[in-house]
Amino acid sequence: MNTQQDEEVGGSDTGEQVRGWFAGRLPGEWFTGPAEIVADREEITIVGTLDEPEGQDAQAPEAERAAAAEGRIKRFREQTRGQRIEIAREAEHRFRRKVAWGARCGERSEMFTTLSVPVMTRLRQPERRVLDTLVDAGVARSRSDALAWCVRLTGEHADAWLTELRAALRRVEEVRAQGPGAAG
């Protein structure tokens, strides 16, 4: 299974434990391969890839392929709802984090449930002016939406750097675990 952030800061459960638990718990027939699992302090997100709809021709119009993928995702969501809720409850009890689900089919990707966590920050006037400009231009409805937009944009453009930084943080945690006072 794939994960973008392995550690839970301040917790005892590692990314390996989360991935391992879900590898053993998710039904094998749900996805075409291992689910993508991303974990942070508050949430575990599981996104799996679904089989393409049968009889779907690669030459079919884009709108038809998109509608077929949307239908496949909707069917998966409805048919697995009870099991997903049961698995989420078990995971939430075990890992003390909410679980969010999503699916990918062809070019379409959809999240079913996600957690929206408030984040407090202090901004000086120049940073507030950036947010207000985005609001005034209609890019965002509020400063909060504008800040979320900025974070998404930064994440999209700095993905390689953020991936490298996360890898470095995992290495720091490994070294700390081997240091004085480490269990073992």
WOBELSUL-V95244 format. One record per backbone hydrogen bond with DSSP energy under -1.0 kcal/mol. CO is the residue of the C=O (numbers start at 1). NH is the residue of the N-H. E is the energy in kcal/mol with one decimal. If there is no record, write none. Layout:
# WOBELSUL-V95244
{{CO | NH | E} {CO | NH | E}}
This chain:
# WOBELSUL-V95244
{{2 | 37 | -3.9} {8 | 11 | -1.9} {14 | 18 | -2.1} {15 | 19 | -3.0} {16 | 20 | -2.8} {17 | 21 | -2.6} {18 | 22 | -2.4} {19 | 23 | -2.6} {20 | 24 | -1.9} {21 | 25 | -1.6} {22 | 26 | -2.9} {27 | 30 | -1.4} {35 | 2 | -1.1} {36 | 47 | -2.3} {38 | 45 | -3.2} {42 | 98 | -2.2} {43 | 40 | -2.5} {44 | 100 | -3.0} {45 | 38 | -2.1} {46 | 102 | -1.8} {47 | 36 | -3.1} {48 | 104 | -2.5} {49 | 32 | -2.9} {53 | 56 | -1.3} {57 | 60 | -1.9} {61 | 65 | -2.2} {62 | 66 | -2.7} {63 | 67 | -2.1} {64 | 68 | -2.3} {65 | 69 | -2.4} {66 | 70 | -2.4} {67 | 71 | -2.3} {68 | 72 | -2.2} {69 | 73 | -2.4} {70 | 74 | -2.3} {71 | 75 | -2.5} {72 | 76 | -2.4} {73 | 77 | -2.6} {74 | 78 | -2.4} {75 | 79 | -2.8} {76 | 80 | -2.0} {80 | 84 | -3.1} {81 | 85 | -2.5} {82 | 86 | -2.1} {83 | 87 | -2.7} {84 | 88 | -2.7} {85 | 89 | -2.4} {86 | 90 | -2.0} {87 | 91 | -2.6} {88 | 92 | -3.1} {89 | 93 | -2.0} {90 | 94 | -2.3} {91 | 95 | -3.4} {92 | 96 | -1.3} {98 | 44 | -2.6} {100 | 46 | -2.7} {101 | 112 | -3.0} {101 | 113 | -1.3} {102 | 48 | -1.5} {103 | 110 | -2.8} {104 | 50 | -3.4} {105 | 108 | -2.1} {108 | 105 | -2.9} {110 | 103 | -2.6} {124 | 128 | -2.3} {125 | 129 | -2.6} {126 | 130 | -1.4} {127 | 131 | -1.8} {128 | 132 | -2.8} {129 | 133 | -2.4} {130 | 134 | -1.8} {131 | 135 | -1.9} {132 | 136 | -3.2} {133 | 137 | -2.1} {134 | 139 | -1.9} {134 | 140 | -1.4} {135 | 138 | -1.4} {142 | 146 | -2.5} {143 | 147 | -2.6} {144 | 148 | -2.2} {145 | 149 | -2.4} {146 | 150 | -2.3} {147 | 151 | -2.3} {148 | 152 | -2.5} {149 | 153 | -2.6} {150 | 154 | -2.6} {151 | 155 | -2.6} {152 | 156 | -2.3} {153 | 157 | -2.0} {154 | 158 | -1.8} {158 | 162 | -3.0} {159 | 163 | -2.6} {160 | 164 | -2.1} {161 | 165 | -2.5} {162 | 166 | -2.6} {163 | 167 | -2.0} {164 | 168 | -2.1} {165 | 169 | -2.2} {166 | 170 | -2.2} {167 | 171 | -2.0} {168 | 172 | -2.2} {169 | 173 | -2.2} {170 | 174 | -2.0} {171 | 175 | -2.3} {172 | 176 | -2.7} {173 | 177 | -2.2} {176 | 179 | -1.3} {179 | 182 | -1.8}}
